[in-house]
């Protein structure tokens, strides 16, 4: 059973960079079965796909965030990461990592990131 | 970008009732539509993939149907544990998008 766990700071200052890591267990991140995904959910609101990365390093981003987002994979650590530059209060959200085969088949528990000075 | 519109936004239902949630896509997406359940303070959980395919471990009272632009999630004989928000998601065309969600409350 695939398991994912997000980690990173829960508080980020405006204009700084949000950095999160997702640790994958139960399978290799080199698995060709999955794309590795970041999704976010502002408090009380719906879900937004941020971006995806394949084990090869190929990436796909939501155009609404593309200029500020980087998703990368570290196969040596079985992890993938998210960076969002120049954050504002609008980036305050629960951030989820997930594994995408059919739909988003497996999800981490999520981590709340608050942007505030 | 493909827009997914769910209806209703909110539904208050008695246990054992049948619940129907619809998801309409702004353009044809074939069967590339998936459904999720999100209980309070939990991460979403995949319920149905590719419009109508069941997921191992998901109760059989959950079913999906539809293709093209119109899709339905049905919960037969609602149980109290089904109180949650339900989201549809399309994987036909990037960027992947979600419906706005439907909250199901137990009366």
HADDOCK unambig.tbl for C-alpha pairs under 7 A between the chains (distance, minus, plus):
assign (segid A and resid 46 and name CA) (segid B and resid 100 and name CA) 5.63 0.50 0.50
assign (segid A and resid 46 and name CA) (segid B and resid 101 and name CA) 6.50 0.50 0.50
assign (segid A and resid 47 and name CA) (segid B and resid 98 and name CA) 6.39 0.50 0.50
assign (segid A and resid 48 and name CA) (segid B and resid 97 and name CA) 6.89 0.50 0.50
assign (segid A and resid 48 and name CA) (segid B and resid 98 and name CA) 6.94 0.50 0.50
assign (segid A and resid 49 and name CA) (segid B and resid 96 and name CA) 6.27 0.50 0.50
assign (segid A and resid 49 and name CA) (segid B and resid 97 and name CA) 6.64 0.50 0.50
assign (segid A and resid 62 and name CA) (segid B and resid 95 and name CA) 5.43 0.50 0.50
assign (segid A and resid 102 and name CA) (segid B and resid 49 and name CA) 6.49 0.50 0.50
assign (segid A and resid 103 and name CA) (segid B and resid 34 and name CA) 5.99 0.50 0.50
assign (segid A and resid 103 and name CA) (segid B and resid 49 and name CA) 6.11 0.50 0.50
assign (segid A and resid 104 and name CA) (segid B and resid 46 and name CA) 6.72 0.50 0.50
assign (segid A and resid 105 and name CA) (segid B and resid 46 and name CA) 5.87 0.50 0.50
assign (segid A and resid 107 and name CA) (segid B and resid 43 and name CA) 6.67 0.50 0.50
assign (segid A and resid 108 and name CA) (segid B and resid 43 and name CA) 6.99 0.50 0.50
assign (segid A and resid 109 and name CA) (segid B and resid 42 and name CA) 6.76 0.50 0.50
assign (segid A and resid 109 and name CA) (segid B and resid 43 and name CA) 5.48 0.50 0.50
assign (segid A and resid 110 and name CA) (segid B and resid 43 and name CA) 6.46 0.50 0.50
